[in-house]
Amino acid sequence: MNLKGKVVVITGASSGLGYEIAQQFVKKGVKVVNLSRTPSKLKITNIHTDLSKNEDIKNAVAIINKEYTDVDVLVSCAGVLHWSDIEELQAEEIDKDFAVNITGAIKQKNAA
């Protein structure tokens, strides 16, 4: 399959699984856009995005819509997790985990 020239948006392409997936797409000539708090070291487009912040998501989607006529794939790899015993978790930590891991991905699609 020829992927050259396609556009892929990846959340969390600065490390871990997101980075590895981005690297594979770059090798195939795909234009990769990274949405994360940390820029990727790959030669891709980085848009600073904290997926727990609605304004960051809206800003990222606006930039993507302005720069690209179409996005072919969205890969949601960003994730956080506060490791503690359940009784020690703070409400803010739970909210942040859900905002980045679940609702951030939903909001990206709805903001487009």
TARANOR-V965660 format. One record per residue. N is the residue number from 1. PSI is psi in whole degrees, -180 to 180 (* if undefined). OMEGA is omega in whole degrees, -180 to 180 (NA if undefined). Layout:
BEGIN
n:N psi:PSI omega:OMEGA
n:N psi:PSI omega:OMEGA
END
This chain:
BEGIN
n:1 psi:131 omega:179
n:2 psi:114 omega:-179
n:3 psi:-5 omega:-176
n:4 psi:131 omega:179
n:5 psi:-10 omega:177
n:6 psi:161 omega:180
n:7 psi:127 omega:179
n:8 psi:129 omega:174
n:9 psi:127 omega:-180
n:10 psi:126 omega:172
n:11 psi:131 omega:178
n:12 psi:34 omega:180
n:13 psi:12 omega:-180
n:14 psi:-14 omega:179
n:15 psi:170 omega:174
n:16 psi:-145 omega:-177
n:17 psi:-41 omega:179
n:18 psi:-41 omega:178
n:19 psi:-46 omega:-179
n:20 psi:-41 omega:178
n:21 psi:-45 omega:179
n:22 psi:-43 omega:-179
n:23 psi:-41 omega:179
n:24 psi:-40 omega:178
n:25 psi:-42 omega:180
n:26 psi:-42 omega:179
n:27 psi:-27 omega:-179
n:28 psi:6 omega:177
n:29 psi:19 omega:-180
n:30 psi:142 omega:173
n:31 psi:120 omega:-177
n:32 psi:133 omega:176
n:33 psi:123 omega:-180
n:34 psi:125 omega:172
n:35 psi:106 omega:178
n:36 psi:169 omega:179
n:37 psi:-23 omega:-177
n:38 psi:130 omega:178
n:39 psi:146 omega:175
n:40 psi:150 omega:176
n:41 psi:-7 omega:175
n:42 psi:160 omega:177
n:43 psi:78 omega:-179
n:44 psi:172 omega:176
n:45 psi:129 omega:178
n:46 psi:127 omega:174
n:47 psi:114 omega:-179
n:48 psi:119 omega:-177
n:49 psi:122 omega:170
n:50 psi:109 omega:-175
n:51 psi:-5 omega:175
n:52 psi:-1 omega:-178
n:53 psi:118 omega:-178
n:54 psi:-41 omega:-178
n:55 psi:-38 omega:177
n:56 psi:-41 omega:180
n:57 psi:-47 omega:179
n:58 psi:-42 omega:179
n:59 psi:-46 omega:-179
n:60 psi:-45 omega:-180
n:61 psi:-40 omega:178
n:62 psi:-43 omega:178
n:63 psi:-46 omega:-180
n:64 psi:-46 omega:-180
n:65 psi:-32 omega:179
n:66 psi:-40 omega:-173
n:67 psi:-27 omega:-174
n:68 psi:138 omega:178
n:69 psi:-24 omega:-178
n:70 psi:144 omega:173
n:71 psi:127 omega:-176
n:72 psi:-33 omega:-177
n:73 psi:141 omega:170
n:74 psi:123 omega:178
n:75 psi:115 omega:-180
n:76 psi:104 omega:-180
n:77 psi:-10 omega:-180
n:78 psi:144 omega:179
n:79 psi:149 omega:175
n:80 psi:158 omega:176
n:81 psi:125 omega:175
n:82 psi:117 omega:-178
n:83 psi:111 omega:175
n:84 psi:167 omega:170
n:85 psi:145 omega:-174
n:86 psi:-37 omega:-178
n:87 psi:-12 omega:179
n:88 psi:-10 omega:180
n:89 psi:137 omega:177
n:90 psi:151 omega:-180
n:91 psi:-39 omega:-179
n:92 psi:-36 omega:179
n:93 psi:-42 omega:178
n:94 psi:-46 omega:179
n:95 psi:-43 omega:-180
n:96 psi:-45 omega:179
n:97 psi:-48 omega:-180
n:98 psi:-38 omega:-180
n:99 psi:-44 omega:-179
n:100 psi:-46 omega:-171
n:101 psi:-27 omega:-173
n:102 psi:-65 omega:-173
n:103 psi:-27 omega:177
n:104 psi:-42 omega:179
n:105 psi:-40 omega:178
n:106 psi:-43 omega:-179
n:107 psi:-33 omega:178
n:108 psi:-47 omega:-179
n:109 psi:-41 omega:-178
n:110 psi:-26 omega:-179
n:111 psi:-16 omega:-176
n:112 psi:* omega:NA
END
